[in-house]
Amino acid sequence: MSPSPQAGTVVLVHGAWADGSCWSNVILPLRHQGLNVTSAPIPLTSLTDDAAALRRVIERTDGPVILAGHAYAGAVIAAAQDDRVKSLVYVAALAPDEGETVTDVFYRTAPHTEAPKLVPDAYGFIWMPEEGFGHAVAHKASPDQKAIMAAVQRPIAVNCIQEKAPRPAWRTKPSWFLIAEEDHMINPETQRFMADRMGATIRSHAVDHTPMYTAPNLVIDVVLEAARETIRK
């Protein structure tokens, strides 16, 4: 039996070089816990475009909502303001404050030595080289999983990371932050700075940049914690 709208909906938002399938190890376990779950397809063309796409997905839901974002999507879930959103979950994510860009917070500290040096193509889109998935994006994933991630990747536009963020929802809504202590893409020190700044409930684990693949139970646990505290009181 499908969960009722009153049970609440978790909207999962992918980051750069990914699509909604990155949450495939998380979706069914959350449904089995009685939550509605949907993934928001964002175009990765600008922060404004992506936030608008997320708002359209939220409009298709009923009842209370939790937004969970990975990496770049941390900026997106904070920009998509909606009164039915009760809490935000950041999974190794970026959280620019008002007037900051994703680039500003990403480069707050020096990148990991394994992080690839990325440049946009002639159309203003940034692609991840295949070796980047193995060394930085998902260095704890299986070889097959890394190959699939590289094959299905979706590029991110430079506009996404250079657009100034609006006033973020985490200033008024409770937030949870899963810090990836072994992240080779977003410095864990930067993640902790952002989590502390937003006053998030922090859960820190020795995982890589994509725990949805390599430690899905940790992601599930933090989403369920947010659900218990904000929509199941």
C-alpha positions in Angstrom: 0.0 0.0 0.0 1.3 3.4 -0.9 2.0 6.0 1.9 -0.7 8.6 2.4 0.0 12.3 1.6 -0.2 13.0 5.3 2.8 10.8 5.9 5.0 13.4 4.2 7.1 13.4 1.1 10.9 13.3 0.8 12.0 15.1 -2.4 15.5 14.0 -3.4 17.6 16.4 -5.5 20.7 15.3 -7.4 23.8 17.3 -7.8 26.2 17.8 -10.8 27.1 15.0 -13.1 24.2 12.9 -11.9 20.4 12.3 -12.2 17.7 11.0 -10.0 19.0 7.5 -10.2 21.8 8.4 -7.8 19.2 7.9 -5.0 18.3 4.4 -6.2 19.6 2.8 -3.0 17.7 5.3 -0.8 14.2 5.5 -2.4 12.7 2.1 -1.5 14.0 2.0 2.1 12.4 5.4 2.7 9.1 4.2 1.2 9.2 1.1 3.3 9.3 3.5 6.3 6.0 5.0 5.2 7.3 8.1 3.5 6.4 9.3 0.0 9.5 9.7 -2.1 10.1 11.5 -5.3 13.3 12.7 -7.1 13.4 16.2 -8.6 15.0 16.3 -12.1 16.8 19.6 -12.3 18.3 20.9 -15.6 21.7 22.0 -14.2 21.5 25.2 -16.3 21.4 27.9 -13.6 20.6 28.1 -9.9 17.4 30.0 -10.8 16.4 27.3 -13.3 17.1 24.5 -10.9 15.2 26.1 -8.0 12.2 26.6 -10.3 12.3 23.0 -11.4 12.4 21.9 -7.8 9.4 24.1 -7.0 7.4 22.5 -9.8 8.1 19.1 -8.2 7.1 20.3 -4.8 3.8 21.6 -6.2 3.0 18.0 -7.4 3.1 16.8 -3.8 0.7 17.0 -0.9 1.3 17.4 2.8 4.6 18.2 4.5 7.9 18.0 2.6 11.5 17.3 3.4 14.1 18.3 0.8 17.3 16.3 0.6 20.1 17.6 -1.6 23.5 16.2 -2.6 26.6 18.4 -3.4 25.5 21.3 -5.6 21.9 20.6 -4.8 22.4 22.0 -1.4 22.2 25.4 -3.0 19.1 24.4 -4.9 17.1 23.1 -1.9 17.8 26.3 0.0 16.7 28.5 -2.9 13.3 26.7 -3.5 11.2 28.4 -0.9 7.9 26.8 0.0 5.9 26.9 3.2 5.2 23.1 3.1 8.9 22.4 3.3 9.5 21.5 7.0 13.2 20.6 6.9 16.3 20.3 4.8 18.9 17.5 4.6 22.3 18.1 3.2 24.4 15.2 2.0 28.0 16.3 1.5 26.4 19.4 0.1 27.1 23.0 -0.6 25.3 25.7 1.3 26.0 29.3 0.1 24.6 32.1 2.1 22.7 35.0 0.6 24.9 36.8 -2.0 27.4 34.0 -2.1 28.0 31.6 -5.1 28.6 27.9 -5.1 32.1 28.7 -6.2 32.7 30.9 -3.2 32.0 28.2 -0.7 33.5 25.4 -2.8 36.9 27.2 -2.9 36.7 28.4 0.7 39.5 25.9 1.3 42.0 24.3 -1.1 40.5 21.4 -3.0 41.7 17.8 -2.3 44.7 16.7 -4.2 42.6 14.0 -5.9 40.0 16.5 -7.0 40.1 17.0 -10.8 40.8 20.3 -12.4 37.7 21.1 -14.4 37.1 23.6 -17.2 33.9 24.3 -19.1 33.4 23.3 -22.7 32.7 25.7 -25.6 29.0 25.7 -24.5 29.6 26.7 -20.9 29.1 23.2 -19.4 31.4 21.3 -17.2 31.9 17.5 -17.6 33.6 15.2 -15.2 36.4 13.0 -16.7 35.9 9.3 -16.1 38.9 9.1 -13.8 37.3 11.9 -11.7 34.6 9.5 -10.5 37.2 7.0 -9.4 39.5 9.5 -7.6 37.1 12.1 -6.2 33.4 11.7 -6.7 33.0 8.1 -5.6 36.3 6.6 -4.7 34.8 4.0 -2.4 32.3 2.8 -5.0 32.7 -0.4 -7.0 34.4 -0.2 -10.4 31.1 -1.0 -12.1 29.3 1.7 -10.3 32.0 4.3 -11.2 31.8 3.3 -14.9 28.0 3.7 -14.8 28.2 7.1 -13.1 30.6 8.3 -15.8 28.5 7.0 -18.6 25.2 8.6 -17.5 26.6 11.9 -16.1 24.9 15.1 -16.9 27.1 18.2 -17.1 26.6 21.3 -15.0 26.5 24.8 -16.5 29.0 27.4 -15.2 25.9 29.6 -14.5 24.9 27.3 -11.7 28.0 27.8 -9.7 28.5 31.5 -10.5 25.0 32.8 -9.7 24.6 34.5 -6.3 22.3 32.6 -4.0 19.1 34.2 -2.6 18.3 34.2 1.1 18.6 30.5 2.0 15.7 28.5 3.5 18.1 27.1 6.2 17.9 30.5 7.9 14.4 29.7 9.0 14.0 25.9 8.6 15.7 23.1 10.6 18.5 21.4 8.8 20.5 18.2 9.0 24.0 17.8 7.5 25.7 14.5 6.7 29.4 15.4 6.6 31.5 13.1 4.5 34.8 12.9 6.3 36.6 11.3 3.4 35.2 13.5 0.7 37.7 14.2 -2.1 35.4 16.8 -3.9 34.1 19.1 -1.1 36.6 19.6 1.7 35.1 18.1 4.9 36.4 21.3 6.7 34.2 23.4 4.4 31.3 21.1 5.0 31.6 21.5 8.8 31.9 25.3 8.4 28.7 25.4 6.4 26.9 23.0 8.8 27.9 25.0 11.8 26.9 28.3 10.1 23.4 27.1 9.4 23.0 25.6 12.9 22.4 22.2 11.4 22.1 18.9 13.2 25.4 17.3 12.2 26.0 13.6 11.5 29.6 13.0 10.5 30.9 9.7 9.0 34.0 8.3 7.3 32.4 8.2 3.9 33.2 9.5 0.4 31.5 12.2 -1.6 28.6 10.0 -2.7 27.3 8.0 0.4 24.0 7.4 -1.5 26.0 4.8 -3.3 28.6 3.7 -0.8 26.8 4.1 2.6 23.1 4.5 1.8 22.0 3.4 5.3 23.6 6.6 6.7 21.7 8.7 4.3 18.5 6.9 5.0 19.1 7.4 8.8 19.6 11.1 8.6 16.5 11.6 6.4 14.4 9.5 8.8 15.7 11.6 11.7 14.6 14.7 10.0 11.2 13.2 9.3 10.8 12.2 12.9 11.7 15.6 14.2 9.8 17.8 11.7 6.8 15.9 10.2 6.1 13.0 12.5 6.0 14.8 15.9 
